Amino acid sequence: MTRQDATPLLEVRDVAKSFSAVAAVRGCSFPLYPGEVHALVGENGAGKSTIVKMLAGVHQPDTGTLLVSGEEAAFAGPADAKAAGIAVIYQEPTLFPDLSVAENIAMGRQPRGRFGAIDRGRVRREAAELFSRLGVRIDPERPARGLSIADQQIVEIAKAIGGSASVLIMDEPTAALSAVEVERLFAVVRTLRDEGAAVLFISHRFEEITELCERVTIMRDGAHVSTDLVRDLTVDEMVRRMVGRDLDALFPKQDVEPGAVVLEVEDLSREGVFRDVSFTVRAGEIVALAGLVGSGRSEVVQAVFGVDGRDSGAVRVNGKRVRPGDPRSAMAAGMALVPEDRRQQGLVMDLSIQRNVTLPRAGALARLGLLGGGGERREAGRWTERLRTRYGRLTDPVGTLSGGNQQKVVLAKWLSTSPRVLIVDEPTRGIDVGTKAEVHRLMSTLAAEGVAVLMVSSELPEVLGMADRVLVMREGRIAADIPRPRATEESIMFAAMGQEANT
Amino acid sequence: MSTVRTRPAGSAASSSGSSGRNPLAAVLRARELGIVVALAILVAYTTIANPRFLSAQSVRDILLGASILAVLAVGQTIVIVTRNIDLSVGSVLGLTAFAVGTVVQDNPGLPLPFALLLGMAIGGVCGMVNAVLVRYGQVPALVVTLGTLYMFRGVTYLWAGGQQITADELPRSFLSFANETLLGVPWLVLIALLVTVAAGVLLRNYRVGRELYAMGSNPEAAMLAGISVGRNLLGAFTVSGALAGLAGVLFAIRFGTIDAAAGTGDELEVVAAAVVGGVAVFGGSGTVWGAALGALLLTVIGNSLAVLDINQFWQNAIVGALILFAIGVDRLVAARTARALKKRNSHVR
């Protein structure tokens, strides 16, 4: 499908960019041809985001050139990149929540009628046309506030094609989507590709790259490693090139003989969210909670931990009841919850790394009610070292770390409480393979030490690789309890979609 | 992955469609309607208690007062929708009132339109100072305009040095403009209406207006969308300053007596008018219509309490309660809207 003989729509040629003496990107080149989906992969911090920002006109390359349809181009700002036909869909949606969806799509290039005023009718009609072309139902008149992440991405795509962009850059668009939503997104991307657009697709999920992309550019430490056809590379080879070494195993699961039941959840219900949820987790066991996004997985673990209330049911740790709606009581009982959204729920972004790590134990570390530097620093240093966190100084704000390292800080924060039950909600969302493997190894080690681990995950390979048992949720109920030997991608998806193996 | 496509279509498609109108617009309309209803009740009650409240003189007083406040509130709205604030407007009003008053005093033959334009020019320059400090100083507008509030006021005191301009020092033609009407409507009211309509159309129907809302709604996204954030910011503060300057000239015309303290504290009343009128202080939403109605409501409250012979203290308390009420209603409506919008989302699942 790729028209390799054609002029690339966009070419990155030997660009370099440094931020205060740190080289973020050096000597990176690759072309984007019309009609191709091109994957850009690399660990967090490999320089992908910097490339994206240069293509978007946010940053300007220090050296090297960008070529648009063979012509050299310099983008002074995002407006220039947009004018050159480059549309960027960022990981964090960039919609205007107070404006209508139609206005969001038309922003900056609203059709004008009499006296140069915006033709509001046409703005609405054009949005409606775009949505019907994309095959989605979103009311163009509704405000963008409250749209699901998946719908926000569809609106971003509508924005891009409405502005007749020929190059679409998608920075981890699937990170927060369920399988169904990913499939819908891919269908849209394929249509755009077939219409001759070039798509640069950034993802940490290899199955998506092999499914969607023709070629893949791999980056490591800011440098270009290779650009190849995806079908010529194995996943192992891609991983090796990304991390520059062989990973021992992607899922280093240790076999552990499960011990006594530690966490017991009985008939947990909350009106309209989940119903009659019962399960147990033994010491040394890793239990995965799988299911579609919206099936109630996160809500269940939040109710177990007590962040949210529950209408009925009981939660016991080592046979002792945990009070409902009281995270302190859950923590006292030895539970820890690593939440899904680390920026919102897991970390205080402006506080230092060490303060974040020691937050749950601030009371124990304080002397006479005051937090002195010493104890806090020692404790934080110990845990960040164990998790191989990369940081400048312990006193840096945690917001300055990369996504993977932030996740390690969240983990460190809870591990420092020596939990008996560790609940992790999407532990590896948006972090790179190298860090992923470290997080997985850590979970496995913890289980081997006798911690009961409950993991919510949307990534099937992770579920299959890590879990001793898979609980599949569907519409607020536990639809299946699948032991490791019987757990396959098919058996889990069937249970999650409500179709037994008769399709 | 092919299993994904075999899902029953029925569960996927809820009937969201185009059934609902824009709920946010409905809320805003409800807000403006609410103010009108509150106004009607207030006017009716006060009139029953004291029929003189609707006498020509009293109505004219209210309308002139509301006009000046509305001009300021419209300018403030343009700044607030960009998630900024202009606290210097009271001082700009004082400075321009004194400056234009002095010029008119020295040049009795000066045509009135020129006096109005001069006021707007002085105010516009003050606004630009604010914009440049906010944009290039990377300092929040709250701090910058708090600083210029004192600075502009200081300049006025320095200049006036305790002297004041009195009505008999100003040319009659200048002052009589306050009484002149077109088809029975005072010119001051017409000017306020013109300003409101022009700003309303600009904000609603022109690209730059929508960009101002976009900037307030999500500043980072506005930058990424290629909106000229700096230019728009400069424009918004300049317009706010120019309108404060215009209000300063109107103030001079209406009262005739100007000292260095003119307009002291007005900035808070202006922000209150905008907030009561449904302009969100965090930017991105609200209309100049609401702000202008808010200005009218606050002026009527002030006058009716005076007519009803109620203590000044109660006026302040009532305005305070009204602001809290307005914000409370906003939160409630926002929560409801959010819930409603979430439900309409369900077609993905």
HADDOCK unambig.tbl for C-alpha pairs under 7 A between the chains (distance, minus, plus):
assign (segid A and resid 77 and name CA) (segid B and resid 226 and name CA) 6.90 0.50 0.50
assign (segid A and resid 78 and name CA) (segid B and resid 224 and name CA) 5.67 0.50 0.50
assign (segid A and resid 78 and name CA) (segid B and resid 225 and name CA) 6.47 0.50 0.50
assign (segid A and resid 78 and name CA) (segid B and resid 226 and name CA) 4.68 0.50 0.50
assign (segid A and resid 79 and name CA) (segid B and resid 225 and name CA) 6.82 0.50 0.50
assign (segid A and resid 79 and name CA) (segid B and resid 226 and name CA) 3.91 0.50 0.50
assign (segid A and resid 94 and name CA) (segid B and resid 221 and name CA) 4.68 0.50 0.50
assign (segid A and resid 95 and name CA) (segid B and resid 221 and name CA) 6.44 0.50 0.50
assign (segid A and resid 96 and name CA) (segid B and resid 214 and name CA) 5.81 0.50 0.50
assign (segid A and resid 96 and name CA) (segid B and resid 217 and name CA) 5.30 0.50 0.50
assign (segid A and resid 96 and name CA) (segid B and resid 218 and name CA) 5.46 0.50 0.50
assign (segid A and resid 97 and name CA) (segid B and resid 217 and name CA) 6.17 0.50 0.50
assign (segid A and resid 98 and name CA) (segid B and resid 217 and name CA) 5.84 0.50 0.50
assign (segid A and resid 98 and name CA) (segid B and resid 284 and name CA) 5.72 0.50 0.50
assign (segid A and resid 98 and name CA) (segid B and resid 285 and name CA) 6.35 0.50 0.50
assign (segid A and resid 108 and name CA) (segid B and resid 207 and name CA) 6.91 0.50 0.50
assign (segid A and resid 108 and name CA) (segid B and resid 227 and name CA) 6.96 0.50 0.50
assign (segid A and resid 110 and name CA) (segid B and resid 207 and name CA) 6.98 0.50 0.50
assign (segid A and resid 117 and name CA) (segid B and resid 205 and name CA) 5.28 0.50 0.50
assign (segid A and resid 117 and name CA) (segid B and resid 206 and name CA) 5.02 0.50 0.50
assign (segid A and resid 118 and name CA) (segid B and resid 205 and name CA) 5.16 0.50 0.50
assign (segid A and resid 118 and name CA) (segid B and resid 206 and name CA) 5.53 0.50 0.50
assign (segid A and resid 118 and name CA) (segid B and resid 207 and name CA) 6.73 0.50 0.50
assign (segid A and resid 137 and name CA) (segid B and resid 17 and name CA) 6.34 0.50 0.50
assign (segid A and resid 138 and name CA) (segid B and resid 17 and name CA) 6.88 0.50 0.50
assign (segid A and resid 139 and name CA) (segid B and resid 17 and name CA) 6.08 0.50 0.50
assign (segid A and resid 139 and name CA) (segid B and resid 18 and name CA) 5.54 0.50 0.50
assign (segid A and resid 141 and name CA) (segid B and resid 21 and name CA) 6.64 0.50 0.50
assign (segid A and resid 141 and name CA) (segid B and resid 22 and name CA) 5.27 0.50 0.50
assign (segid A and resid 142 and name CA) (segid B and resid 22 and name CA) 4.96 0.50 0.50
assign (segid A and resid 146 and name CA) (segid B and resid 338 and name CA) 5.99 0.50 0.50
assign (segid A and resid 146 and name CA) (segid B and resid 341 and name CA) 5.66 0.50 0.50
assign (segid A and resid 146 and name CA) (segid B and resid 342 and name CA) 5.73 0.50 0.50
assign (segid A and resid 147 and name CA) (segid B and resid 345 and name CA) 6.35 0.50 0.50
assign (segid A and resid 148 and name CA) (segid B and resid 345 and name CA) 6.73 0.50 0.50
assign (segid A and resid 180 and name CA) (segid B and resid 4 and name CA) 6.07 0.50 0.50
